[in-house]
């Protein structure tokens, strides 16, 4: 549905009307999460809008027809035309609650709300990064920090992130909340046949244990640490293991160069970016998230837990809020390849321990990290603002 054909409708008091403002619709953690959230909320009858500042629009085809979408085609670093299009769209469709996803969208969402009148609009922000990795980002946070302090609500993805941002950017605590990511546990269920078919596709021998990682190939994701650990497992510990890397990105040449240098080609499978990760995750015996920054509350780890795969994570973002170290999984200090190698060896060689970890983690996921709980908490936050 496009903005020209939309007729604003009267909603029952139990439903909400909200516009999500995104910088783009590229395939990424934040964008994919919001598109799926918008689809589910629209299916429940809520009046959901997505305003996209500029391209790429890769995820556009995945947005359901009952979500109203406006692609605004930003052409310059800051487009006054886009700003006024957002303002006009909000007024035309009587949208009083705006949720800006990550910092960049605030540059448009906040002034648009000011132009309409802050008494008529409620401004929310969802922040999906734990730490900033560049000096440029830190400089821009002077502006973003000010806008965040003007928001009615700032949604963080874990408690650790919230505490850090509240202290660093002097955000009023009463205006913040934490909403953990959730996963549809039933969706992430596959049969043994799927697992065997994928093992054959990837030419993984019957006796090989599989370490897996689903993440973009970016410097902060640190897949190089996984390759270093793999080298230790193969050379020093003489384990029969294969590493499956699902994703792509600018670090891929660096990773491939390391594989060639260390003669690891027989032990590594580069899958690339895929639309459905489940068949590839089904072959994992251990799932690892080796990030050193940015990660808040990893969807890839949640999906692994839902598939009953034991997990190992670096101590980044909310990993310690997702799993209890030594009981539901392992958490290691960032970039500590020695401990990562040790934990991988433990789970590969002790399948009973691995099964205990996955059982306990899945039980916790079904209590605390469901998709229905996440949707409900987002609606509760939005509804609370609409009632103010």
N, C-alpha and C positions, 0 to 999 in steps of 0.2 A: 504494500500500500504506500503511495507516495503522499507528500504533504499537500499537494493540490487537491487530492480527492478525499482528504480526511474531513469528516464532520465531527466536531467535538460532541461528546455524549455525556449525559448525566449518569454518574456511577452510583451504585448502592453504597451505603456508608462503610461496608466491610471491604470494599475494593479501593485500590489506589490508582492515581494517575501520576506518572513520573517520566522525566526525560533523562536518559543517560547520554552524557556528552563524552565522546571519545576522540582522541587525536587521529586515529586511523582504524582500519579493520584488517590489519596484518595478522598473520597467524602467530599468536603469542599467548602467554599465560593469562594476562589481564583481559585482552580483547576476547579470547575464546570463552573465558569464564563469564564475561558480561553478556555476550551473545546468547549463550546457553541459558543464563539466568533470565534474560529478557524473554526468550522463547517460552520458558516454563511459566513465568508470571503471566504472560499473555494468554497461555492456555488455561490458566485459572480464572480468566475473566478480567484481569487488571488492564488498565489502559496504558500501554507501554510504548515509548518512543525512543528511538536512537538517533542522535545527531552526530554526524561524523565530520570532523573539521577538514580532513584531507585524505588523499590516498596514501598507501594502496588500500583497495577495498576487497581484499581477497576473501574475507569472511561474509561478504554481502549475500552470497548465494545460500548461506546456511541460516539466514534469518527468516523466520516464519512469516507468512503473509499477514498474520494478525498483529504483527509488530510494525508500527509506522516508522519509516526510515527516511532521513534526509541526508544525502551526501553533498557536502557544501563546497568541495573543490577549492580549498585554499591554494592560492597561487604565489603568495609572498610570505615572508617570515611572520608578519602579523597583518591580517587582512581585516580592514574595517568593514568591508562588504560582508564577510562571513560573520563578524560580530553582530551586525544589524539583521542578518538573516536569522541568526539564532534568537535574537530578541523578538523579531516579528513572528517567528514560529511559535515561541512560548506564549505570546499574547494571543495569537489567532486560535490556538488550541487550548487556551485557558489552563496552561500547565503551571502550577504553583510550586512544584518540587523538582529541583534540578540536581542530578547526581553526576559530578564530574569525576571521571575515572583517571587517576594519576594526576601529576602536577600540571602538565602542559595544558590540559583542557580547562584548567582554572583560569588561564589567561583570557579565555573567551566566556566561560560560564559566569564568572564573577561580575565583569562589567555589564554583561547582558542583564543580569539580575538587578544591578544598580540602575540601569536605564529604565527598567520596568518599575522599579521601586522595591526596596528590600522588605517593606511591610507586606508586599503582595507576593513575594517569592521566598522560598526556602532553599538554601544552598547547602548541598552535601558534597563531600569528597571521599573517594575510596582510594587509599594509598596502597599500592601493591609492590613496594620495594622496601627492603630492610635498611640497606646502606647505599650511599651514593658512591660511585666508583670513579668519577672524573672530577677534576678541578672545575670544569665548566658547569657541571651540575650543581656543585657547591655554591658557585657564584649566583646562579639563577635561583637558588633556594632563599636568597635574600628577599626576592619578590614573592616566591611561592610561600615562604614562611609567613609573610604578612597576610596573604590571602587566606591561608589555612586558619589563621587566627580570626578571620572574619566569617568563617563558615559556621553554619548552625550546628552541623555535626560532621566530624571526621571519623570515617570508618577505617580501622586498622585490621590486619589479618591475623595478628597474634599479640599476646600481651607484651612479649619482649620488644616487639617493634613499637607498640604504643608507648611504652615507658621511655624508649630512646627518643622518639619524635616529640613527645610532650616536653621532655627536658630540653632538648636541643633547640626547638623552635618556639618554645614558650606558649604552647597551645593550652587553652583552658581545659582542664581535665573533665569538667562536667559536660563539655561539648564533644567528647570522644566516646567511642564504643568499639568493642572487638567483635567481629563476626568471622569465625573460622570457616575456611573452605569446607565444602561437603562433597561427597561422592555418592553416586547411585550404585550401591553395592551389587544390586541385582544385574545391572548392565555389564559389570565386569566379572562375568562368569563364563568360562569356556570349557568345553569337553576335552577329554584326553585326545580325541581324534584331531582336534584343531592343533594341539600342542605337537603331536607327532608329525603332522603335515608341515608345520612351520619348521621344525627341526630338519626335516628332509630338504625343504626349500633352501635353508641356510647351510646345508651340508655340515650339520653338527653330528658327530659320531655318537653312537649309543652310549658310550662310556664317559662322555664329556659333561662336566658341570658347566652351567651357563651363568655368567655374571651379566647383568643388564643395566642400562642407563637410558632413560628417555629425557632428552633435554636439547635445547638449541646449542649449537657449537659456538659458544661465546667465551671470552676469556674468564669471566666470573664463574662459569659453570665448571671449569677446571677438570674436564675429562682427561687431561694429560696425567693427573694424579692416578686415575684409574689404570691408565696404560702403564705407569710406573709400577703400580701394585701388581698388575698382571705379569709384568716382566719378572718380578720377585717370585710370584707363585709358580711360574713356569720354570725358572732357572734354579732358584734356591730350594724350593719346596717340591719341585717335580710333580706338580699337580696337573691333571688332565682337565684344563679349563678353556672356555671360549668366552670372549667378551663381545656382547652385542650392543652396538651403539645405534640408537634410534634418534634421528634428527639431522639437521644440517646447519650451516652457518659459517661465518668468516674464519673460524678456527680450524675448519676441516683440513686445509693443506698442512697446518702445523701438526695435527694429529696423525695424518697419513705419513708425513715425513718421519715422525718418531717411530711409527710401526715399521717403516722400511729400514730405518737405522738400526733398530733393535731386532730385526728379523722376526717380527711377530705376526706376519701376514696370515699364517696358518691358525692363529689364535684370536683373530679379530674379524668381526663382521660389521661393515658399515651399511646400515639399512637405508638411510636417507629419511626424508620427511614422509610420513604416511598419514592418510586420513583416519585410519582405524588402527590404533596401537595395540589392541587386545591380542591379535594373533601372535605378535612378536613378544609381548610381555608374557604370554602363556608359556614360553620356553625358559623364562628366567628361573633360576634356582635361588638367586639373590638379586635384589634390586638396590642400586646405589645412587644417592644424590650427593655428588662431591663438591657442590658450590662453595665458593669462599665469600660471596657477597650477593646482594640483591634479593635472594630467595627469602620469601616470607613464610608461606605455609604450602609446601609443595604438593600440587595436584598429582604429579607423577608418583610420589610416595603414597599418597592416599589410594590411588588406583592400584598400586602394587599390593598394598595391604588388603584391599577389597578382593584381590585375586589370590589371597593367601600366600603371598611371596614374602619371605623374611626380608627386612630392609636394614640398610646401613645409611646413615646420613652424617654429613659434616655438621658441626655445631653452628648452624647459621639459622637466622630467623626463628621460627617457632618449632624447630625439630624436637626440642625437649618437651614441648607442650603436646606434641603429637604422639610420641612414643617414650616409654620409660626405658632408659638405658639399662642394658643387661637383663631386661625382663620381656620387653616387647620389641626389641631391636637393639642396634648399636649406634651410638653417637660418638664421633671422634673429633678432636681438635682440627680446625680447618688446615688443609694441606699437609697433615701428618700422615705421610704415606706409610710409615712403619706401622702405625696402629691400624690404618685401613687394611693393610696386608694381613695383619694378625686377625682382625675380625672376619675378613673374607675367608681365611683359612679355617677359622672356627666353624663357620656356617656351612662351608663346603664339605668338611670332613665329619661334622657331627649333625646328621640329618634329624636326629631327635631334638636337639637344641633348636635347630632351625624351625622345626614344626611347632615347638612350644612358643617360640617368638611369634610366628605368624598367627597361631590360634589366639593368643592373648591380644595381639594388635588388632585383629579383625573384630574381636568382641568389643574392644574399646571403640573402634570406628563405628560399629552399629549402634552404640550408645550415644556417641558424642559428635560424630562427623558425618552425619547423613545429609543428603541433598535437601530433604524436606525441612530439616532443621535450619539449614542455611537460608533457604527461601523464606521461611517464616520469620527469621530474624531480620532479614532485609525489609520485608513488608512491615514488620512492627516498627522499625526505625522510621520508615517513610510515613506510615500512618501517624506516628507520634508527632512528626513535624506538621502534617496536614491539620492536625487537631489543635495546634498552637494558635 
